[in-house]
Amino acid sequence: MALPDGYKPWEHLQDMLRRDHNKLLARYFKDLGPNWEPEIGTTRGAIRTAVTIQDRDTSTITLIRLFYFYVVLGYAFRGLAPVFGVPSQQFQEAYELHPQIFLYFSQDRASVPDGLRPVEAEISFRVMGHTKESMTPAKALPFASRIAEEFTELNKGITFNKGKQIVSYADPKNGLKTLKIFALSQAEGVDVIKKVCKILLLPFSDDLIGLSDKPKKSSVTKPVGNEVVYGKSVKKKRWRPSAKVRFRFAYMVIDNREFPISLVDTTGRFPEAIITKYPT
């Protein structure tokens, strides 16, 4: 359908920004009530007034409102978990690497309880038949193709149910030294392992499957109550939460290459990925 007569790009963009941003503000400031009116007599009210996009706002004012809320007040960083690691060069110097592939999964936002981050899962394995010298873009393509074939469907990542049961697969000579799947059932964990074997063109063997004793402790998916940590009361943490997680992207790490190679992407975050699968 063609754009209507008199279409104004900025007005359209601002309308879309105002709709989605102000909807988010209504949830973030829900303590102010559903019938809140702009005011600056209270701290929360003054902040909400400052970050609410108005129809009369110029593009500059709109950007400043967004910057204040997402960057200065830090809302954009609320969902980011702390990461403990080492610089890539130091990590690579620790030992010689075969190329390593990572598959990343996360819970759909719509199913995440308020106040919690999405449940995540990551699977990694080595590509033993290659080294940093032998791996090339042409040789990475078949791995990307098989990952897309096994872990995407109709341009979306497939899902599996993450849980407290650990299903492992020990085949170290073929790069599967510590492959562990946290799954809701053994059958579901085995299904994921079979897909990994197909990526590496390896035969699957039931004899290599290991199953941890089912923990007596129940999964804690939505913790209730607080505990004292370092003199402060904080919410209790999750323990092996159960949730449906969806494949999002895959990448390859190679020794002495600073940045990972994006193999498959379903999120739009990695435009340089070898294969992209965007939902329609």
N, C-alpha and C positions, 0 to 999 in steps of 0.2 A: 504494500500500500504506500503510495507516494505521500510525502510530507504535505501538510495542509498549507493553503495560501497564507502568507503572513507569518510563517513559522519563524520564531526567534530562538536561536540556539541557547543563549544565556538564560532566557526566561524558562525554557524547558528544563535545562540542567538545574536551575535553582529550585524549580518546583519539585524535581525528583529528590534533590538534596534535602529540601525542607521537609518533605514527606517522611523520608526514612530517618533522618537525623532527629527530628522532633518526636517521632514515634519512640526512638530509643531513649530520648530524654524523659518521656512520660514514664517509662519503666524505671529509669535510674532515679528519678525524683518522685517515685510513687508515694513516698511518705508525705509529700505536700498535698496529696489528695487529687481526685479526678477532676475537680472543678477549679484547679489552681488558676489564678490570674497573675500576670506579671507584677512584681513588687520588688523593692530593694530594702525593705525594712528588716529582713532577716538574712542571715548569712546564706542559707540554702536558697532562699528566694532570689537573692541578689545574683548568685552564681547562675541559677537557671535562667534568669532574665538575660544575663550577659551572653549565654551560649545558645539561646533560642533564635533560630533563623527567622527573620521577618520578610514578608513579601517585598517590602520597600528597600531591603538591603542591597547595597552595591556588591560587586564581586569581591572587592577588597574586604569589606566588612564581613561578608560570609566566610571568607578564608580565615580571618582573624578569630571569628567565633569558633570555627572548627579547630583551629590551632590551639586556642585556649583550653577547650574541653579535652581534646584527644592527646595533646602534648604537654601543656603546662600543668593541667590537672591530672594527667597520666592515665586517662581512661584507655588509651590505645595499648597500654602495657599491662592492663589488669589480667589478661588471659595468658600472659607469657610466663612460663615456669623458669625458675633459675636454672642455669646450666653450669655444671662444674666440669672443666676439661683442661686441656693443655693446648698450646699452639700447635698447628698442624705439622710444622717442621719437626718439633720436638717429639710428637707422637710417631711420626714416620721414622725418626732416627732410632726409636726404641727397638725395632726389629724389622727385618726385610718383609715386605708385604707381597702377597699375591693380590691382584685386584679383588676388592670386596664390594659386594652388592648389598644395598639396604632397601628394604620395603617398608614404607611407613603407612600406618593406618590410624584413623581417629574416628570418634563418635560423631554422628550427625548433630549439628548444633540444635536442631529442633527437639532432640530427645535428651538434652543436657539439663539436669535440674538447676534451678536458679541458685547462683552463688557458687557453683562448681565448674571446674574446667572439664572439657571433653576427655573421656578416657582415650588413651593412646596405646598403640602397640607398634613395635618395630622388630623386624626379622632381618638378620644379616647372615651372609655366608660368603666363603671364598670361591674364587674362580681358579682352581688349581692348575688348569691347563694353560694358563697364561701368566706372563710376567709384565712388569711395566714397559719392557722393551717390545714385547710381542703384541700387546693390546693396541688396537687401532680403532678409529671410528667405524671402519667397515666391519671389524670383528665384534664391536660392541652392539651393532645393529641387531643381529640375531637374538641376543639376550634381551634387548628392549622389546623385540617382536614377541618373544615367548612370554615375557612378563605381561604384556598387554593382552595376549591371548588367554592367559590363565587367570589374571586378576582384574580384568575389566569386561564389562558386558553392556552393550548399548550405550557406549561412551561414558559409562559410570563405573567406578570401582565396585567390585563385589564386596560382600560383607562376610564376617564370621563372628561368632559370639565369643568374646573374650571372657575368661573366668579364672577360677583359682586353681584348676587342675593343670599340671605341667606335663605336656606330652613332648618327649625328647626323641631325637634321632641322631645316632652316633655313627658317622661314616667319615672319620677325619681325613683319610687319604684322598677323599673327593671333596674336601672343603666344608664338610658338615660336622665339624668337631663339637660345637656347642649349640646346635640348633634346638631351641626350646620354644614351644608354643604354649602360651597360657590360654587355655580353652575351657569352655563350659563342659565339654565331654571329650572322651578319647576319640570318638569317631570324627568330631569336627577338627581336632588337632591333627589327626592323621590325614584328613583331606587337604589341609593346608600344606603339610609336609610333602604329600604327593605332587602338589603343584610346584613346589620348590625343586623337587627332583626333575620334573619336566623342564624347568628352566635350564637346569644344568645337563640335561640329556642323560640322566642317570636312571638306572633301573631301581624301582622301589622294593625294599625287602622288609617284611614284617619282623624278621629277626633283629633288626636294628632299632626297633621301636622300644622306648622306655617310658614307663608311666610312674610318676611319683605317687607315693601313698596319698590317698585323698586326704587333705588336711581336715582335721576335725573342726577347726575354726571356720565359721561361715564367712563368706565374702562380706565386706563392708562397703556397699556401693554408695549409700547416702548416710554418712555418719551423723549421729545425733549427740548433742552435748559438747562440752568443752573440756579441755585439760590444761594444766599449768605447765608451760614450757619457759624456762629461763625467767621465771618470776612473773610471766604474763599469761593470762587466760586466752587460749586459742582454740579454734574448732578442732575436734578430733579428725584425724586423717583417714583416708580410705585405706582398705587393705584388699588387694587383689579384686578390685571391683568387677562386677559382671556388667557387660554392656555390648551392644552390637557395634563393631568398629568396621569402617569402610576403607578400602585401599585408596590412598590419595596420590602417592608418587613413589618413584624408585630412582635411586642414583648409585653411581659407582665411584669408589675411592681408589686412587692409584698412587703408589709411593712416588714422592717427589713431584706431585702435581698438586698445587695449592688448593684448587677448587674442585669439588666433586663434579662428575659428569652426569648430567640429568638424563636419565634413560626414558622414563615414562612420567607423564604429568596429567592429572585430571582436574587440577585446581586453577590453572591459569597463572600460577606463580612463577613458572619456569618456561618462558617462551622459547628458550634454546633447547628444550628437551628433544630427544630424537623422535619420540612419538608423543603426540598430544591427543587426549581423549576428553573433550569438553562436553558436559551434559547439554542436550538440546532442549 
